[in-house]
């Protein structure tokens, strides 16, 4: 470890001198850090642009597909009676609906007064029984004399027979076994069969299910009978084991919720125009958000003479142009009355209005277009026909692309791993930051070496001055001693 003399001989503040000299050379690092900060600001800006473009793309993914424009909604005059959903493309018409009864699961227990005093009281009987809902697949349960209501319920549940068992307390010191069919419907009745039973010592033989558990015979209590749901649709009766009817009308699913007796509920299936309009408005909003972001990031403050992180970037202007161009482009292959977004109420804001420079949606015009020709509006967005070529590769018919397809392809091109404008810029910025970090690390190492050299030089200077001072003192003593001898 080198000793720091700290200017003891020369009187100079060597630490301050060294720090000042190193600080002058550290300016190189500060310049690199400032450049890195600027590049990182650009990097964050492009990440913001990427996120904004991805938000647009997520909306375009819906607009490109005809499914959106075939969306259906169902209106019921009494929504408490049933829940009805319709798939895209389901027939648009009206129906009458009645819910006669709901599906029920079969549930049984015993109505005997001599219920067990505890869920863990031993049955005292041994034997075998069968349980299930499918007569051809009943599961066999072995009952031990040491079994309790709780352990028997666990055995039944573990058998996976389609019957669930649990123990309930009907009143203080009275517990009973309750069996419930796992599935509702008439076909899922609980079926039981006692194969054999061995009574406790001193008792006569009997039936394990009837005499001990009370689940068959006169002691049985049916808490809920197995029942199918029943509805009347346009005068026709239909049944279902689970309250759901999805095979009556193509693309329509009805779930019964409560019986409504003789009352008739009207059910109307129509185009879900509200959903389509909202998707279009969300898309336009995301486009406007992108343009606002690009304007902010590329703006230049004349007074402060400072620009945004992306000021002067040609790619910003290119993105702005291509996005705006979509709202004035014509789609080849579409009729003249429906080949531009303005024909469905989507256009640039008029000059002199608060919406100038932004995209606006005339909702009434859009709804009218959707009512008039929903498939045509779907093609305006999602038309996707490749170019037709002859045997020599010459283009016979050019490609036909809807607005959503065009914009999607453009955004994807920006993200292309090899040639995408944003992808290339982000990669370049990452490389620049890595190079700057390497440069800063190299300069830091140089400064460490420089500090060592400076300290060594100051140490040697102090040592040299110490030797000179020692020699001066020696000569002074010699001169002083000679003078004293002469005197």
LOMARTOR-609883 format. One line per 10 residues: number of its first residue (from 1); their letters; for each residue x negated, y negated, z negated of C-alpha. Coordinates in nm, 2 decimals, always signed. Layout:
N
NUM) a) X:Y:Z  ...
***
This chain:
487
1) xxxxxxxxxx) +0.00:+0.00:+0.00  -0.15:-0.33:+0.11  -0.18:-0.61:-0.14  -0.02:-0.94:-0.07  -0.24:-1.23:-0.17  +0.02:-1.49:-0.11  -0.23:-1.78:-0.05  -0.40:-1.75:-0.38  -0.73:-1.87:-0.24  -0.62:-2.10:+0.05
11) xxxxxxxxxx) -0.32:-2.24:-0.14  -0.10:-2.17:+0.17  +0.25:-2.02:+0.13  +0.17:-1.72:+0.35  +0.52:-1.55:+0.30  +0.69:-1.86:+0.43  +0.45:-1.89:+0.72  +0.50:-1.53:+0.82  +0.88:-1.55:+0.79  +0.88:-1.87:+1.01
21) xxxxxxxxxx) +0.66:-1.71:+1.27  +0.87:-1.39:+1.28  +1.19:-1.60:+1.29  +1.07:-1.77:+1.61  +1.01:-1.43:+1.77  +1.35:-1.30:+1.64  +1.52:-1.55:+1.87  +1.49:-1.28:+2.14  +1.71:-1.05:+1.93  +1.97:-1.32:+1.87
31) xxxxxxxxxx) +1.99:-1.38:+2.25  +2.04:-1.01:+2.30  +2.31:-0.99:+2.03  +2.49:-1.29:+2.17  +2.49:-1.12:+2.51  +2.61:-0.80:+2.35  +2.90:-0.99:+2.18  +3.00:-1.13:+2.52  +3.00:-0.79:+2.69  +3.19:-0.63:+2.40
41) xxxxxxxxxx) +3.45:-0.91:+2.43  +3.48:-0.81:+2.80  +3.50:-0.45:+2.71  +3.79:-0.52:+2.46  +3.96:-0.73:+2.73  +3.96:-0.45:+2.99  +4.08:-0.21:+2.72  +4.38:-0.44:+2.67  +4.44:-0.45:+3.04  +4.42:-0.07:+3.06
51) xxxxxxxxxx) +4.68:-0.04:+2.78  +4.91:-0.29:+2.96  +4.88:-0.10:+3.28  +4.95:+0.23:+3.11  +5.26:+0.08:+2.95  +5.38:-0.01:+3.31  +5.30:+0.34:+3.43  +5.51:+0.50:+3.15  +5.81:+0.31:+3.28  +5.73:+0.39:+3.64
61) xxxxxxxxxx) +5.72:+0.76:+3.56  +6.10:+0.74:+3.49  +6.17:+0.51:+3.79  +5.99:+0.74:+4.03  +6.23:+1.04:+3.96  +6.59:+1.06:+4.08  +6.69:+1.21:+3.75  +6.71:+0.87:+3.59  +6.96:+0.75:+3.85  +7.17:+1.05:+3.80
71) xxxxxxxxxx) +7.20:+1.00:+3.42  +7.54:+1.06:+3.27  +7.72:+0.94:+2.97  +8.03:+1.08:+2.80  +8.29:+0.87:+2.63  +8.55:+1.03:+2.40  +8.86:+0.86:+2.27  +8.78:+1.02:+1.93  +8.41:+1.09:+1.87  +8.48:+1.27:+1.54
81) xxxxxxxxxx) +8.64:+1.57:+1.71  +8.33:+1.68:+1.92  +7.99:+1.58:+2.05  +7.96:+1.60:+2.43  +7.64:+1.56:+2.63  +7.60:+1.57:+3.01  +7.29:+1.65:+3.21  +7.17:+1.44:+3.50  +7.39:+1.50:+3.81  +7.69:+1.64:+3.62
91) xxxxxxxxxx) +8.02:+1.58:+3.79  +8.18:+1.23:+3.72  +8.53:+1.30:+3.62  +8.78:+1.29:+3.32  +8.91:+1.58:+3.10  +9.14:+1.64:+2.81  +9.01:+1.81:+2.50  +9.16:+1.97:+2.19  +8.97:+2.15:+1.92  +9.19:+2.42:+1.78
101) xxxxxxxxxx) +8.95:+2.58:+1.53  +8.59:+2.59:+1.44  +8.36:+2.89:+1.42  +8.30:+3.05:+1.08  +8.05:+3.29:+0.93  +8.19:+3.60:+0.75  +8.13:+3.56:+0.37  +8.23:+3.82:+0.11  +8.19:+3.89:-0.27  +8.38:+4.07:-0.54
111) xxxxxxxxxx) +8.68:+3.95:-0.72  +8.64:+4.19:-1.01  +8.65:+4.03:-1.35  +8.37:+4.25:-1.48  +8.09:+4.05:-1.31  +7.74:+4.09:-1.42  +7.63:+3.88:-1.72  +7.29:+3.80:-1.56  +7.13:+3.79:-1.22  +6.86:+4.01:-1.36
121) xxxxxxxxxx) +7.08:+4.26:-1.54  +7.00:+4.61:-1.41  +7.26:+4.78:-1.20  +7.19:+5.12:-1.35  +7.30:+5.29:-1.03  +7.08:+5.44:-0.76  +7.16:+5.53:-0.40  +7.16:+5.41:-0.04  +7.38:+5.18:+0.15  +7.39:+5.04:+0.50
131) xxxxxxxxxx) +7.45:+4.67:+0.59  +7.46:+4.46:+0.91  +7.69:+4.30:+1.17  +7.61:+4.53:+1.46  +7.78:+4.87:+1.40  +7.51:+5.04:+1.61  +7.22:+4.88:+1.42  +7.30:+4.88:+1.05  +7.00:+4.87:+0.82  +6.96:+5.11:+0.53
141) xxxxxxxxxx) +6.89:+4.98:+0.18  +6.76:+5.20:-0.10  +6.89:+5.10:-0.44  +6.70:+5.19:-0.75  +6.86:+5.22:-1.10  +6.63:+4.94:-1.21  +6.75:+4.70:-0.94  +6.93:+4.39:-1.04  +7.16:+4.16:-0.83  +6.85:+3.94:-0.76
151) xxxxxxxxxx) +6.63:+4.23:-0.64  +6.91:+4.38:-0.44  +6.97:+4.05:-0.27  +6.59:+4.03:-0.19  +6.61:+4.38:-0.03  +6.90:+4.29:+0.19  +6.74:+3.97:+0.30  +6.41:+4.15:+0.38  +6.60:+4.41:+0.59  +6.67:+4.15:+0.87
161) xxxxxxxxxx) +7.02:+4.30:+0.93  +7.20:+3.98:+1.02  +7.34:+3.95:+0.67  +7.21:+3.71:+0.41  +7.25:+3.78:+0.03  +7.24:+3.55:-0.27  +7.35:+3.55:-0.63  +7.59:+3.29:-0.76  +7.71:+3.21:-1.11  +8.09:+3.20:-1.10
171) xxxxxxxxxx) +8.12:+3.10:-1.47  +7.91:+3.13:-1.78  +7.77:+3.49:-1.82  +7.93:+3.59:-1.49  +7.72:+3.65:-1.18  +7.82:+3.80:-0.84  +7.65:+3.90:-0.52  +7.76:+3.71:-0.21  +7.70:+3.83:+0.14  +7.71:+3.59:+0.44
181) xxxxxxxxxx) +7.67:+3.68:+0.81  +7.37:+3.50:+0.95  +7.57:+3.41:+1.27  +7.92:+3.28:+1.30  +8.19:+3.43:+1.52  +8.44:+3.72:+1.52  +8.17:+3.96:+1.66  +7.95:+3.91:+1.36  +8.16:+4.06:+1.08  +7.98:+4.21:+0.79
191) xxxxxxxxxx) +7.98:+4.59:+0.80  +7.89:+4.80:+0.49  +7.86:+5.17:+0.43  +7.76:+5.36:+0.11  +7.57:+5.68:+0.20  +7.52:+5.81:-0.15  +7.52:+5.70:-0.51  +7.38:+5.83:-0.83  +7.55:+5.69:-1.14  +7.39:+5.63:-1.48
201) xxxxxxxxxx) +7.37:+5.93:-1.72  +7.71:+6.00:-1.87  +7.92:+5.83:-1.59  +8.11:+6.00:-1.31  +8.01:+5.96:-0.95  +8.17:+5.67:-0.76  +8.12:+5.44:-0.47  +7.82:+5.21:-0.50  +7.98:+4.94:-0.28  +8.33:+4.96:-0.42
211) xxxxxxxxxx) +8.30:+5.06:-0.78  +7.97:+4.89:-0.87  +7.93:+4.59:-0.64  +8.30:+4.54:-0.55  +8.21:+4.45:-0.19  +8.46:+4.70:-0.04  +8.80:+4.83:-0.13  +9.06:+4.63:-0.33  +8.79:+4.45:-0.53  +8.65:+4.27:-0.23
221) xxxxxxxxxx) +8.71:+3.90:-0.20  +8.67:+3.74:+0.15  +8.55:+3.39:+0.10  +8.54:+3.31:+0.47  +8.66:+3.53:+0.76  +8.46:+3.58:+1.08  +8.61:+3.34:+1.33  +8.53:+3.21:+1.68  +8.56:+2.84:+1.77  +8.85:+2.76:+2.01
231) xxxxxxxxxx) +8.90:+2.46:+2.23  +9.15:+2.37:+2.50  +9.00:+2.19:+2.80  +9.24:+2.06:+3.06  +9.50:+2.30:+2.93  +9.27:+2.61:+2.94  +9.17:+2.79:+2.62  +8.80:+2.88:+2.56  +8.63:+3.04:+2.26  +8.27:+3.04:+2.13
241) xxxxxxxxxx) +8.10:+3.21:+1.84  +7.90:+2.90:+1.73  +8.11:+2.58:+1.81  +7.90:+2.52:+2.12  +8.05:+2.54:+2.47  +7.79:+2.50:+2.74  +7.91:+2.74:+3.01  +8.25:+2.59:+3.09  +8.15:+2.28:+3.29  +7.82:+2.27:+3.48
251) xxxxxxxxxx) +7.57:+2.04:+3.31  +7.81:+1.96:+3.02  +7.76:+2.08:+2.66  +8.05:+2.05:+2.41  +8.00:+2.09:+2.04  +8.32:+2.11:+1.84  +8.31:+1.92:+1.51  +8.66:+1.93:+1.37  +9.01:+2.05:+1.47  +9.24:+1.78:+1.59
261) xxxxxxxxxx) +9.56:+1.99:+1.60  +9.80:+1.89:+1.88  +9.63:+1.56:+1.94  +9.46:+1.53:+2.28  +9.12:+1.36:+2.32  +9.02:+1.20:+2.65  +8.67:+1.28:+2.78  +8.52:+1.08:+3.06  +8.19:+1.16:+3.23  +8.04:+0.87:+3.42
271) xxxxxxxxxx) +7.71:+0.73:+3.54  +7.49:+0.60:+3.25  +7.43:+0.26:+3.42  +7.33:+0.11:+3.08  +7.03:+0.35:+3.06  +6.91:+0.28:+3.41  +6.94:-0.10:+3.37  +6.74:-0.08:+3.04  +6.46:+0.12:+3.20  +6.44:-0.14:+3.49
281) xxxxxxxxxx) +6.44:-0.43:+3.24  +6.17:-0.26:+3.03  +5.95:-0.21:+3.34  +5.99:-0.57:+3.44  +5.91:-0.68:+3.08  +5.59:-0.47:+3.09  +5.49:-0.63:+3.42  +5.54:-0.98:+3.28  +5.34:-0.88:+2.97  +5.05:-0.77:+3.20
291) xxxxxxxxxx) +5.06:-1.10:+3.39  +5.06:-1.30:+3.07  +4.77:-1.10:+2.94  +4.57:-1.14:+3.26  +4.64:-1.52:+3.27  +4.52:-1.55:+2.91  +4.21:-1.35:+2.95  +4.10:-1.53:+3.27  +4.20:-1.88:+3.17  +3.94:-2.17:+3.16
301) xxxxxxxxxx) +3.96:-2.45:+2.91  +3.85:-2.76:+3.10  +3.82:-2.98:+2.79  +3.62:-2.72:+2.59  +3.45:-2.59:+2.90  +3.50:-2.24:+2.78  +3.66:-1.94:+2.96  +3.83:-1.63:+2.86  +3.66:-1.29:+2.84  +3.76:-1.22:+3.21
311) xxxxxxxxxx) +3.72:-1.56:+3.36  +3.59:-1.53:+3.71  +3.65:-1.16:+3.74  +3.77:-1.08:+4.09  +3.94:-0.76:+3.98  +4.18:-0.97:+3.77  +4.29:-1.16:+4.07  +4.32:-0.84:+4.27  +4.54:-0.68:+4.01  +4.76:-0.98:+3.99
321) xxxxxxxxxx) +4.80:-0.99:+4.36  +4.89:-0.62:+4.40  +5.14:-0.62:+4.12  +5.32:-0.93:+4.24  +5.31:-0.81:+4.60  +5.53:-0.51:+4.50  +5.82:-0.75:+4.43  +5.83:-0.89:+4.78  +5.73:-0.58:+4.98  +5.97:-0.39:+5.20
331) xxxxxxxxxx) +6.00:-0.02:+5.18  +5.98:+0.16:+5.51  +6.26:+0.40:+5.59  +6.52:+0.22:+5.38  +6.82:+0.02:+5.53  +6.77:-0.35:+5.57  +7.03:-0.41:+5.30  +6.84:-0.20:+5.04  +6.47:-0.22:+5.13  +6.35:-0.48:+4.88
341) xxxxxxxxxx) +6.38:-0.52:+4.50  +6.55:-0.85:+4.55  +6.85:-0.66:+4.70  +6.91:-0.51:+4.36  +6.85:-0.82:+4.16  +6.48:-0.79:+4.08  +6.28:-1.09:+4.20  +6.04:-1.37:+4.11  +6.17:-1.66:+3.91  +6.28:-1.96:+4.12
351) xxxxxxxxxx) +6.05:-2.26:+4.14  +6.13:-2.53:+3.89  +6.29:-2.29:+3.64  +6.15:-2.16:+3.31  +6.11:-1.82:+3.48  +5.89:-1.95:+3.76  +5.59:-1.72:+3.79  +5.77:-1.43:+3.61  +5.98:-1.14:+3.73  +6.35:-1.17:+3.64
361) xxxxxxxxxx) +6.64:-0.92:+3.66  +6.99:-1.02:+3.77  +7.17:-0.76:+3.56  +7.50:-0.81:+3.73  +7.35:-0.76:+4.08  +7.16:-0.45:+3.96  +7.47:-0.30:+3.81  +7.67:-0.36:+4.13  +7.39:-0.19:+4.34  +7.39:+0.11:+4.10
371) xxxxxxxxxx) +7.77:+0.14:+4.13  +7.76:+0.11:+4.50  +7.47:+0.33:+4.59  +7.28:+0.49:+4.30  +7.10:+0.74:+4.53  +6.99:+0.45:+4.75  +6.85:+0.26:+4.45  +6.67:+0.58:+4.35  +6.50:+0.60:+4.69  +6.40:+0.23:+4.68
381) xxxxxxxxxx) +6.20:+0.32:+4.37  +6.10:+0.68:+4.43  +6.09:+0.74:+4.81  +5.77:+0.95:+4.86  +5.72:+1.08:+5.21  +5.37:+1.14:+5.34  +5.26:+1.03:+5.69  +5.34:+1.27:+5.98  +5.05:+1.35:+6.21  +5.02:+1.54:+6.54
391) xxxxxxxxxx) +4.78:+1.83:+6.62  +4.50:+1.58:+6.68  +4.54:+1.41:+6.35  +4.71:+1.10:+6.49  +4.97:+0.94:+6.28  +5.31:+0.98:+6.43  +5.51:+0.84:+6.14  +5.35:+0.63:+5.86  +5.40:+0.72:+5.50  +5.71:+0.60:+5.33
401) xxxxxxxxxx) +5.66:+0.50:+4.96  +5.91:+0.35:+4.72  +5.81:+0.06:+4.49  +5.76:+0.28:+4.19  +5.55:+0.52:+4.39  +5.34:+0.24:+4.54  +5.27:+0.08:+4.21  +5.19:+0.41:+4.04  +4.94:+0.50:+4.31  +4.77:+0.16:+4.27
411) xxxxxxxxxx) +4.75:+0.19:+3.89  +4.61:+0.54:+3.92  +4.35:+0.42:+4.17  +4.23:+0.17:+3.90  +4.17:+0.46:+3.66  +4.00:+0.69:+3.91  +3.69:+0.83:+3.73  +3.46:+0.78:+4.03  +3.58:+0.47:+4.20  +3.85:+0.31:+3.99
421) xxxxxxxxxx) +3.80:-0.07:+3.94  +3.87:-0.06:+3.57  +3.69:+0.27:+3.51  +3.38:+0.15:+3.69  +3.38:-0.18:+3.50  +3.42:-0.01:+3.16  +3.15:+0.24:+3.24  +2.91:-0.05:+3.35  +2.99:-0.24:+3.03  +2.91:+0.06:+2.82
431) xxxxxxxxxx) +2.58:+0.11:+3.00  +2.49:-0.26:+2.95  +2.57:-0.24:+2.58  +2.35:+0.07:+2.54  +2.06:-0.10:+2.72  +2.10:-0.40:+2.50  +2.09:-0.19:+2.18  +1.78:-0.01:+2.31  +1.62:-0.35:+2.38  +1.71:-0.48:+2.03
441) xxxxxxxxxx) +1.57:-0.16:+1.88  +1.25:-0.21:+2.08  +1.21:-0.57:+1.97  +1.27:-0.48:+1.61  +0.99:-0.23:+1.63  +0.76:-0.49:+1.79  +0.85:-0.74:+1.51  +0.76:-0.48:+1.25  +0.42:-0.43:+1.41  +0.38:-0.80:+1.45
451) xxxxxxxxxx) +0.46:-0.85:+1.07  +0.19:-0.60:+0.98  -0.07:-0.77:+1.20  +0.02:-1.11:+1.06  -0.01:-0.99:+0.70  -0.34:-0.82:+0.78  -0.47:-1.14:+0.94  -0.37:-1.35:+0.64  -0.53:-1.10:+0.40  -0.85:-1.11:+0.60
461) xxxxxxxxxx) -0.84:-1.49:+0.60  -0.79:-1.50:+0.23  -1.08:-1.25:+0.18  -1.30:-1.46:+0.41  -1.22:-1.78:+0.22  -1.28:-1.60:-0.11  -1.63:-1.50:+0.01  -1.70:-1.86:+0.12  -1.58:-1.99:-0.21  -1.80:-1.74:-0.39
471) xxxxxxxxxx) -2.11:-1.84:-0.18  -2.03:-2.21:-0.23  -2.02:-2.16:-0.60  -2.35:-1.97:-0.59  -2.52:-2.25:-0.39  -2.38:-2.51:-0.62  -2.52:-2.33:-0.92  -2.86:-2.29:-0.75  -2.88:-2.66:-0.67  -2.76:-2.75:-1.02
481) xxxxxxx) -3.03:-2.52:-1.17  -3.31:-2.67:-0.96  -3.22:-3.02:-1.06  -3.23:-2.93:-1.43  -3.58:-2.77:-1.39  -3.72:-3.09:-1.23  -3.58:-3.30:-1.50
***
